[in-house]
Amino acid sequence: MPPQQLKVATSDSGRAPSTASASDELAVVAHNREAGPVLSLAEDLLRGASEIAEFVFGDAEDRRRVYHLAVEVKAEQRMPVFRLGNVICARRSTLLRWIAEQEASTSRRSEGV
């Protein structure tokens, strides 16, 4: 995805950027700070324990494991989920980071660090 061009006012006059002159504007490039593809919220959001289970375990029938990991394990190992109303949700990107952190902590424990 190419960088996005943003217009930012450089004047300290307190005026809104729309009233600043063209010479007071500076083009700024916004980059994604994380490596990997940028997903829209709709693409990144998993709704319901079945969708989360399908993503993590490969089977929607494993939704009980999602509830277990979201609530019943130690706080530092809990699956990062949140609720939108009564629906449990998670971001794909957050789950991938969480899985990587779990792998790293497991390898550190096995090495005795």
C-alpha positions in Angstrom: 0.0 0.0 0.0 1.5 3.4 -1.0 2.0 6.0 1.7 -0.8 8.4 2.2 -0.3 12.1 1.6 -1.7 14.3 4.4 -1.9 18.1 4.5 -0.9 19.6 7.8 -1.0 23.3 8.7 2.3 24.7 10.0 1.0 28.0 11.2 0.8 28.7 15.0 -2.0 31.3 14.5 -4.6 28.9 15.9 -6.6 29.1 12.6 -8.1 26.0 11.1 -6.0 24.5 8.4 -8.6 25.3 5.8 -8.0 29.1 6.3 -4.2 28.8 6.2 -2.5 30.0 3.0 -0.9 27.4 0.7 2.6 28.5 1.7 1.8 27.6 5.3 1.1 23.9 4.4 3.5 21.1 4.4 3.0 17.6 2.9 3.6 14.8 5.4 3.8 11.1 4.6 2.1 8.7 6.9 3.5 5.2 7.1 2.3 2.0 8.7 4.7 1.4 11.7 4.1 -2.3 11.8 5.5 -4.7 9.2 2.9 -6.6 7.1 -0.2 -5.8 5.3 -2.6 -3.1 6.5 -6.1 -4.5 7.0 -9.3 -2.5 7.3 -11.1 -2.9 10.6 -13.7 -5.0 8.9 -11.1 -7.4 7.6 -9.2 -7.5 10.9 -12.2 -8.0 13.2 -13.3 -11.5 14.1 -16.9 -11.6 15.5 -17.9 -14.4 17.8 -16.1 -17.3 19.4 -16.7 -19.5 16.4 -14.9 -17.1 14.0 -12.0 -16.7 16.5 -11.8 -20.5 16.9 -11.8 -21.0 13.1 -8.9 -18.5 12.8 -6.8 -19.8 15.7 -7.6 -23.5 15.8 -8.9 -24.1 12.3 -12.3 -25.4 13.5 -15.3 -23.3 14.6 -16.3 -26.2 16.9 -13.4 -25.2 19.2 -15.2 -22.1 20.4 -15.2 -23.5 24.0 -11.3 -23.3 23.9 -11.6 -19.6 23.0 -13.8 -18.9 26.1 -11.3 -20.9 28.2 -8.3 -18.9 27.0 -10.1 -15.6 27.2 -11.2 -16.1 30.8 -9.9 -19.0 32.7 -6.1 -18.9 32.3 -3.6 -16.7 34.1 -3.9 -13.0 33.2 -0.5 -12.9 31.4 -1.5 -15.8 29.1 -5.1 -14.7 28.4 -6.3 -14.5 24.8 -6.8 -10.8 23.9 -10.5 -10.5 23.3 -13.1 -7.8 23.9 -16.9 -7.6 23.7 -19.1 -5.6 21.4 -22.4 -5.9 23.3 -22.8 -9.7 23.9 -20.5 -10.8 21.2 -16.9 -11.7 21.9 -14.5 -10.2 19.4 -10.8 -10.1 18.5 -8.5 -8.6 15.9 -6.6 -11.0 13.7 -3.5 -8.8 14.0 -3.7 -8.8 17.8 -4.1 -12.6 18.0 -1.1 -13.1 15.7 1.0 -10.9 18.0 -0.4 -12.7 21.1 0.5 -16.1 19.6 4.1 -14.9 18.8 4.4 -13.7 22.4 3.2 -17.1 23.7 5.8 -18.8 21.5 8.6 -16.5 22.7 7.7 -17.0 26.4 7.6 -20.7 25.9 11.0 -20.8 24.3 12.5 -18.6 27.0 11.1 -20.9 29.7 12.5 -24.0 28.0 16.0 -22.3 27.7 15.9 -21.5 31.4 16.0 -17.7 30.9 
